[in-house]
Amino acid sequence: MLKVGIFGVGHLGKFHLNNWKEIRDVEVVGFYDPNDAAAQEVSEKYQIPRFLDPNRLMEIVDAVDIVAPTNYHHQLCINAIRKGKHVFVEKPLANTMDEARELVKLAKESNIKFQVGHVERFNPAFIATQNLDIKPMFIEVHRLAEFNPRGTEVSVILDLMIHDIDIILSLVKSEVKAISASGVAVMTDTPDIANVRIEFNNGCVANLTSSRISMKKMRKMRLFQKDAYIGIDFLAKRTEVIKLKTDQDTEVLSFDVETTHGKKTIAVVNPPVPEINAIKKELEAFVHAITTNSPTVVSEVDGFRAMEVAHLILQKIKNNTIVG
Ligand SMILES: NC(=O)c1ccc[n+]([C@@H]2O[C@H](COP(=O)([O-])OP(=O)(O)OC[C@H]3O[C@@H](n4cnc5c(N)ncnc54)[C@H](O)[C@@H]3O)[C@@H](O)[C@H]2O)c1
């Protein structure tokens, strides 16, 4: 039985609790949250002991699940790593690049498993693309949300866009060459809406728009590559591939188009989207990495790289200049 302690039982922490209950061979032995109201609600509903001293809880667990506000991630992670405990920490990995750098160093020097909560990697619509040969040259992303004060202690880049940054960095096997960005703080002190262009050394260009002040929600990524268009709808959990029809594409919707090179047949394919719960899947993946001593799906280095790009974007927004 893997003993897990949860640090932070607010909005997302409660979702984690619900999912931990469903995962085999795991026991949530306690939680720590300084907020009495949140703690009382959880103690009553889940019958899980509350710890008033975070260090005592850390000592009796095998793994920690850190779902506290981002400015506490660094210290909680350091305490856990120093005690030799496996770490699952919500995104973003940390508040500052210095903090993130230190966590990467400490995790590397230790023998523990470290996973960052970039949950979109486990979104069924993204999982549905896993057997496709993805080599995008142009990526268009829209992640739009209605305004919610929760999460606004950080900019829309670190709150929402970082999900797409992580997905893009996992797909584009090339280094970032240049970033240009523009963002506006409408409702809070930090950018609430932003548009960003990331150019990679291999020629790929990603154009990202994120907003937390929209009237309707959208979470769409469109990937364009030499032979195909791949659409991923993270919200509706749908995936669509439009490409030139091959002999393997039997029983798919198709249509002919006249081109300057003659007639081409276009196929519309909907890869099967698994019926999975992304949070449960990411926590199960963390447990699997621990029990099989295999790498985590979203490592501390992945969390660091996403933060690095996010911070470059924030710097560009501040300067509002194009740097190549
Ligand atoms: N992966 C995602 O899609 C996603 C979505 C939402 C939030 N998050 C991340 O999850 C984290 C928590 O977000 P939330 O929306 O649940 O926030 P929240 O404010 O609802 O909950 C945070 C909880 O942590 C508690 N807390 C404060 N200091 C603490 C400490 N030192 N140790 C332990 N607990 C502490 C608070 O009392 C509160 O109950 C943030 O880092 C956020 O970025 C990720």
Ligand as a Chemical Component Dictionary entry (heavy atoms), coordinates in Angstrom:
data_LIG
# 
_chem_comp.id                   LIG 
_chem_comp.type                 NON-POLYMER 
_chem_comp.pdbx_formal_charge   0 
_chem_comp.three_letter_code    LIG 
# 
loop_
_chem_comp_atom.comp_id 
_chem_comp_atom.atom_id 
_chem_comp_atom.alt_atom_id 
_chem_comp_atom.type_symbol 
_chem_comp_atom.charge 
_chem_comp_atom.model_Cartn_x 
_chem_comp_atom.model_Cartn_y 
_chem_comp_atom.model_Cartn_z 
_chem_comp_atom.pdbx_ordinal 
LIG N1  N1  N 0  -3.781 21.266 -13.276 1  
LIG C1  C1  C 0  -4.774 22.133 -13.356 2  
LIG O1  O1  O 0  -5.513 22.186 -14.330 3  
LIG C2  C2  C 0  -5.018 23.080 -12.214 4  
LIG C3  C3  C 0  -6.282 23.661 -12.037 5  
LIG C4  C4  C 0  -6.487 24.473 -10.921 6  
LIG C5  C5  C 0  -5.446 24.718 -10.041 7  
LIG N2  N2  N 1  -4.220 24.158 -10.265 8  
LIG C6  C6  C 0  -3.113 24.408 -9.327  9  
LIG O2  O2  O 0  -3.421 23.780 -8.081  10 
LIG C7  C7  C 0  -2.949 24.568 -7.005  11 
LIG C8  C8  C 0  -4.117 24.847 -6.042  12 
LIG O3  O3  O 0  -5.141 25.493 -6.742  13 
LIG P1  P1  P 0  -6.652 25.545 -6.197  14 
LIG O4  O4  O 0  -7.455 26.078 -7.317  15 
LIG O5  O5  O -1 -7.040 24.232 -5.598  16 
LIG O6  O6  O 0  -6.510 26.644 -5.059  17 
LIG P2  P2  P 0  -7.430 26.846 -3.764  18 
LIG O7  O7  O 0  -7.120 28.218 -3.265  19 
LIG O8  O8  O 0  -8.849 26.468 -4.026  20 
LIG O9  O9  O 0  -6.865 25.766 -2.717  21 
LIG C9  C9  C 0  -5.595 25.843 -2.163  22 
LIG C10 C10 C 0  -5.659 25.249 -0.745  23 
LIG O10 O10 O 0  -4.317 25.175 -0.245  24 
LIG C11 C11 C 0  -4.348 25.594 1.113   25 
LIG N3  N3  N 0  -3.014 26.056 1.542   26 
LIG C12 C12 C 0  -2.520 27.324 1.673   27 
LIG N4  N4  N 0  -1.255 27.285 2.098   28 
LIG C13 C13 C 0  -0.919 25.980 2.237   29 
LIG C14 C14 C 0  0.257  25.309 2.659   30 
LIG N5  N5  N 0  1.354  25.971 2.999   31 
LIG N6  N6  N 0  0.236  23.945 2.683   32 
LIG C15 C15 C 0  -0.861 23.260 2.351   33 
LIG N7  N7  N 0  -2.007 23.847 1.940   34 
LIG C16 C16 C 0  -2.038 25.186 1.878   35 
LIG C17 C17 C 0  -5.392 26.693 1.163   36 
LIG O11 O11 O 0  -5.863 26.887 2.476   37 
LIG C18 C18 C 0  -6.454 26.117 0.232   38 
LIG O12 O12 O 0  -7.403 25.325 0.919   39 
LIG C19 C19 C 0  -2.311 25.820 -7.632  40 
LIG O13 O13 O 0  -0.921 25.624 -7.770  41 
LIG C20 C20 C 0  -2.926 25.862 -9.023  42 
LIG O14 O14 O 0  -2.072 26.463 -9.982  43 
LIG C21 C21 C 0  -4.002 23.340 -11.320 44 
# 
loop_
_chem_comp_bond.comp_id 
_chem_comp_bond.atom_id_1 
_chem_comp_bond.atom_id_2 
_chem_comp_bond.value_order 
_chem_comp_bond.pdbx_ordinal 
LIG N1  C1  SING 1  
LIG C1  O1  DOUB 2  
LIG C1  C2  SING 3  
LIG C2  C3  SING 4  
LIG C2  C21 DOUB 5  
LIG C3  C4  DOUB 6  
LIG C4  C5  SING 7  
LIG C5  N2  DOUB 8  
LIG N2  C6  SING 9  
LIG N2  C21 SING 10 
LIG C6  O2  SING 11 
LIG C6  C20 SING 12 
LIG O2  C7  SING 13 
LIG C7  C8  SING 14 
LIG C7  C19 SING 15 
LIG C8  O3  SING 16 
LIG O3  P1  SING 17 
LIG P1  O4  DOUB 18 
LIG P1  O5  SING 19 
LIG P1  O6  SING 20 
LIG O6  P2  SING 21 
LIG P2  O7  DOUB 22 
LIG P2  O8  SING 23 
LIG P2  O9  SING 24 
LIG O9  C9  SING 25 
LIG C9  C10 SING 26 
LIG C10 O10 SING 27 
LIG C10 C18 SING 28 
LIG O10 C11 SING 29 
LIG C11 N3  SING 30 
LIG C11 C17 SING 31 
LIG N3  C12 SING 32 
LIG N3  C16 SING 33 
LIG C12 N4  DOUB 34 
LIG N4  C13 SING 35 
LIG C13 C14 SING 36 
LIG C13 C16 DOUB 37 
LIG C14 N5  SING 38 
LIG C14 N6  DOUB 39 
LIG N6  C15 SING 40 
LIG C15 N7  DOUB 41 
LIG N7  C16 SING 42 
LIG C17 O11 SING 43 
LIG C17 C18 SING 44 
LIG C18 O12 SING 45 
LIG C19 O13 SING 46 
LIG C19 C20 SING 47 
LIG C20 O14 SING 48 
# 
